[in-house]
């Protein structure tokens, strides 16, 4: 029987086991022994709420599905009717090609061909690799067309709660500013986190916070990476992001009501919502240019 998410490519290293899917080229599951590191979905299910998906050539929402590029206005289909926006790019439900497969790594690719509303041509290659430190995702996007292409990237892993109530999980986000949004989930104001409910720098329990916001001004280590940490009763999980990923979206709203696979989304981003219109974090990918970024997941038992 065919799976809704297509071919299933499993990779392993020690106690870590991950599954990457043909549909969307994303991460369906990641386990450390008998514990889920990400709150994914089953092989006989479609991905729900963006779980593990690759969000290209833009993450988050695009106002009215409209934008201007070098003097030309483009219009994309509205994929989120409740907000009237185009959401999370063009490749979530497309088939990706298998390029390489090893015991501990898989490389997949997808060509975003020109189409109405997005007349550009970009080849995307994503490598998922397990090693002793965890899972690393490396993404390369190459403009194979002859015009400048607008580019944004996002990933959408949900960290599993390992049986701990969402309100009791402790999340640390080392960010100085947070992007407030309006009722359409579009940018309203970029503010300092201090004195707001969005200040998660001390790793306090989430409590009743309802967060679905992008953070920036991220504190980076000597390796030039930022790190968001979530601690539960059984597991400490970390999402890290390297250069080129200057934003991270934290989403707690679904953690209370999705039963079965609860989790908190921690999403590495190259840009926030509506970057095609605001220009914030937007990459102008020149013909022949390749954009590259890395992020990863680490986990350890408590």
C-alpha positions in Angstrom: 0.0 0.0 0.0 1.3 3.5 -0.9 1.8 5.9 2.0 0.2 9.3 2.0 3.7 10.8 2.4 5.2 8.6 -0.3 8.5 6.7 0.1 9.9 6.4 3.6 13.6 6.8 4.0 14.9 5.6 7.4 18.3 6.5 8.7 20.0 5.4 11.9 23.0 6.2 14.1 23.3 4.6 17.5 20.1 5.1 19.3 18.9 7.7 16.9 16.4 6.8 14.2 14.9 9.3 11.7 12.5 9.0 8.8 12.4 11.4 5.9 9.6 11.3 3.4 9.2 11.6 -0.4 6.3 14.0 0.0 7.7 17.4 1.0 11.2 16.0 1.6 10.6 16.5 5.3 11.2 14.9 8.7 8.4 12.5 9.7 9.9 11.2 12.9 13.0 11.2 15.0 13.4 8.9 18.0 16.1 8.4 20.7 15.6 4.8 21.7 12.0 4.5 22.8 11.5 8.3 23.1 10.1 10.6 20.4 12.3 13.6 19.9 9.9 15.2 17.5 6.1 15.0 17.5 5.7 13.7 14.0 3.0 11.6 12.3 2.5 8.0 11.3 3.3 6.5 7.9 -0.4 6.1 7.1 -1.2 9.7 7.8 -0.7 13.1 6.1 1.5 15.6 7.8 -0.7 17.8 10.0 0.0 21.4 11.0 3.2 21.5 9.0 4.9 18.8 11.0 8.5 18.3 9.9 7.9 20.0 6.5 10.3 22.1 4.4 9.0 25.6 3.8 10.3 27.0 0.5 10.6 29.3 -1.3 9.0 31.3 1.6 8.0 30.3 5.2 5.0 31.5 7.1 2.4 33.9 5.5 2.4 36.0 2.4 -0.2 38.8 2.5 -3.0 38.2 0.1 -0.7 36.0 -1.9 0.6 39.1 -3.6 4.1 40.6 -3.9 6.2 42.8 -6.2 9.6 41.7 -7.7 11.6 44.2 -9.7 8.6 46.2 -10.8 6.3 43.2 -11.6 3.4 42.3 -9.4 2.8 38.5 -8.8 -0.2 36.8 -7.3 -0.2 33.3 -5.8 -3.1 31.1 -4.8 -4.5 31.7 -1.3 -3.7 28.5 0.7 -4.9 29.7 4.1 -8.5 31.0 3.5 -9.1 31.9 7.2 -6.4 34.6 7.0 -6.5 35.3 3.2 -2.8 34.5 2.8 -0.5 32.2 0.9 1.2 30.0 3.5 4.5 28.1 3.8 5.7 28.0 0.2 5.2 25.7 -2.8 6.8 22.3 -2.0 5.0 20.8 1.1 2.9 18.4 -0.9 5.2 17.8 -3.9 7.3 14.7 -4.5 11.0 15.0 -3.8 13.7 12.9 -5.6 16.1 10.7 -3.7 19.7 11.6 -4.6 21.7 9.7 -2.0 21.0 7.2 0.7 23.3 5.9 3.4 22.8 4.1 6.7 23.0 7.4 8.5 22.1 10.0 5.8 19.7 10.8 3.1 19.8 13.5 0.4 16.7 14.6 -1.4 16.0 17.3 -4.0 13.2 19.2 -5.7 13.1 21.6 -8.6 10.7 24.5 -8.2 9.8 25.2 -11.8 8.4 28.5 -12.9 4.6 28.9 -12.6 1.9 31.6 -12.4 2.6 33.7 -9.4 6.2 32.5 -9.0 8.0 32.6 -12.5 11.4 31.6 -11.1 13.5 28.4 -11.3 15.3 27.1 -8.2 16.8 23.7 -7.5 16.6 22.7 -3.8 18.8 20.0 -2.2 18.3 18.9 1.4 20.7 16.6 3.3 19.5 14.9 6.5 22.4 13.4 8.5 22.6 11.6 11.8 25.8 11.4 13.9 26.8 11.2 17.5 25.6 14.8 18.2 22.1 14.4 16.7 20.5 15.3 13.4 21.8 18.0 11.0 19.8 19.4 8.1 21.8 21.2 5.3 19.8 23.0 2.6 21.2 24.4 -0.7 19.1 26.4 -3.1 20.5 27.2 -6.5 18.9 29.6 -9.0 19.0 27.7 -12.2 17.0 30.3 -14.0 17.9 33.5 -15.8 16.2 36.1 -13.5 16.7 37.0 -9.8 14.4 34.8 -7.6 13.0 35.8 -4.2 14.0 33.2 -1.6 13.1 32.4 2.0 13.5 29.2 3.9 11.9 27.6 7.0 11.7 24.2 8.7 8.8 23.1 10.9 9.9 20.5 13.5 7.7 20.0 16.6 9.6 19.0 19.8 7.9 16.1 21.5 6.8 16.7 25.1 7.6 13.1 26.2 4.5 12.9 28.4 5.0 16.3 30.2 2.1 18.7 30.0 2.9 21.6 27.7 2.5 24.2 30.5 5.2 22.4 32.6 7.7 22.2 29.8 10.6 24.6 30.0 11.6 26.5 26.8 14.6 28.8 26.5 14.7 31.1 23.5 17.8 33.3 23.6 16.3 36.2 21.6 16.2 39.9 22.2 13.3 40.8 20.0 10.0 39.2 19.0 7.7 40.0 16.0 4.1 40.8 17.1 1.4 39.9 14.6 -2.2 41.0 13.8 -5.3 38.9 13.5 -4.2 37.7 10.1 -0.8 36.5 11.6 1.0 39.2 9.6 3.7 41.4 11.0 2.5 44.3 13.2 5.6 45.4 15.3 9.0 44.2 16.2 9.6 44.7 19.9 12.1 44.0 22.7 11.1 40.8 24.6 11.7 42.3 28.0 8.6 42.8 30.0 6.4 40.8 27.5 4.9 37.3 27.8 7.2 36.4 25.0 10.3 36.7 27.1 11.6 33.1 27.2 15.3 33.9 27.8 15.3 32.3 31.3 13.8 29.0 30.3 10.8 29.3 32.5 7.8 26.9 32.2 5.5 27.8 29.4 2.5 28.0 31.6 -0.5 29.4 29.7 1.5 31.3 27.2 0.1 31.1 23.7 3.0 31.8 21.4 3.0 31.8 17.6 5.7 34.4 16.9 9.1 34.8 15.3 12.1 35.8 17.4 15.3 37.5 16.3 18.5 39.1 17.7 19.4 35.6 18.7 22.4 34.9 21.0 25.0 32.9 19.2 27.9 30.8 20.5 31.5 30.6 19.2 30.2 28.3 16.5 28.0 31.1 15.3 24.9 29.1 16.1 21.9 29.9 18.2 20.2 27.3 20.3 16.6 26.9 21.6 16.2 24.4 24.4 13.1 22.6 25.7 13.2 20.5 28.8 10.6 17.9 29.9 10.6 15.3 32.6 12.3 12.8 30.4 14.1 14.6 27.6 16.1 17.8 26.9 15.9 18.7 23.3 17.7 21.5 21.4 17.1 23.1 18.0 20.1 25.0 16.7 20.5 27.3 13.7 23.6 28.5 11.8 24.4 31.6 9.7 21.6 32.6 7.4 18.9 31.5 9.8 18.4 34.7 11.8 14.9 34.0 13.0 13.1 31.2 14.9 9.4 30.7 15.1 8.0 29.3 18.4 4.5 27.8 18.3 2.8 26.5 21.4 -0.9 26.8 20.5 -1.4 23.3 19.2 0.4 21.7 22.1 -2.8 21.8 24.2 -5.3 20.3 21.8 -3.6 17.9 19.3 -3.7 14.8 21.5 -1.8 11.8 20.2 1.3 13.8 19.2 1.6 16.9 21.3 4.6 19.2 20.8 6.0 22.7 20.6 7.1 23.8 17.2 10.6 25.4 17.0 11.1 26.6 13.4 14.5 27.8 12.1 13.8 30.6 9.5 15.8 32.8 7.2 13.0 35.4 7.3 9.7 36.1 9.1 6.2 36.3 7.7 5.5 38.4 4.6 9.2 38.9 3.8 8.4 39.1 0.1 6.6 42.4 0.8 8.6 43.8 3.7 12.0 42.7 2.5 13.0 41.7 6.0 15.4 38.7 5.7 14.5 38.2 2.0 17.3 36.8 -0.2 17.6 37.9 -3.8 18.9 34.8 -5.4 20.9 35.8 -8.5 21.1 33.5 -11.5 23.7 30.8 -10.8 23.9 31.7 -7.1 23.6 29.1 -4.3 22.2 29.8 -0.9 23.2 27.4 1.9 22.1 27.1 5.6 22.2 24.5 8.4 20.2 23.7 11.4 19.9 20.7 13.7 18.3 18.8 16.5 20.0 17.3 19.6 18.4 15.4 22.4 19.4 13.7 25.7 17.6 11.8 28.3 17.0 13.4 31.7 
